């Protein structure tokens, strides 16, 4: 049995607010200005779609990932590069 996980750091709406809260500390009003600043920090310039994240989940649940274990796969549009 393989063990792996995903790290979906860049998702729309509620997830964005949670990430911004973690980055800035405390509650953050998700204004257009705050959202634009957050988007500019993501190399792909956008948040992940639910389908993009679930695609990774489907892969990890499939036989194609049989030899993957102990991995955390970032699904973050490049936000965590270098970490």
N, C-alpha and C positions, 0 to 999 in steps of 0.2 A: 504494500500500500504506500503510495507516495503522499507526501505532506508538502503542500505549497500554499501560498496565499497571495492575494493581490493587494495593492495599495492604491486605491482610486482617489488620488488627491484632488483631482480637478473635475468636479461634477457640478451641475447647475443648481441654482437656487438655495435650498436649505443647506446643502453640502458646502456651497460657497460661503455662506454665512458662518458655518462652523469652522471652516479653514481660516477665514478672515479673523474670527474671534480668537483662534489659536495664535495667529501671527501678530495681531495687534493687541491682544489682551482685552477681555471684556466684550460687551455687546457692541456690535457694529451695525449702523444703519447702512444697508446696501443701496447707496445712491448710485446714480449713473457714473459719477466721478470715481467713487470707490471701486465700482465694478470695472471700469475702464483701466484703472491702475492695476487691479488684480489681473485682468486679462493680458495686460502688457508684460506681466511677469512670467506668463506661460509662453515658452518658445513657439508652440503651435498657434498661439493667439486666440484660443477658444477653449471652452470646457469640453470634457468628454460627454458623449451621448451615452445613454443607458445601454444601447446596443453595443457600443465599443467595450464597455466594461463587462457586460454579460458574455461577449465573445471570448474574452479571456477566461471567464469562469467556465464556459462550455469546453474550452480547450483543456483546462486543468482537470475537468471531470471526464475527459475522454481518454481512450487508450493511447492517443498520440502523446500524452504527457507522462506515460508510464515510468520513464527514467528520470523525471524531475522530482526532486525531493529537497526539502529545506530551503526553498527559494521564496523570496517575496518579489513578485513581479509588479513593478510600478506601472500604473495606467494613469499617467499624470501630464501627458503632453510635453514632457521634457522639464517640468517644473523642478524635479528633484535631481537633475543632472549634476554630477559631481559630489553628491552626498553619499 
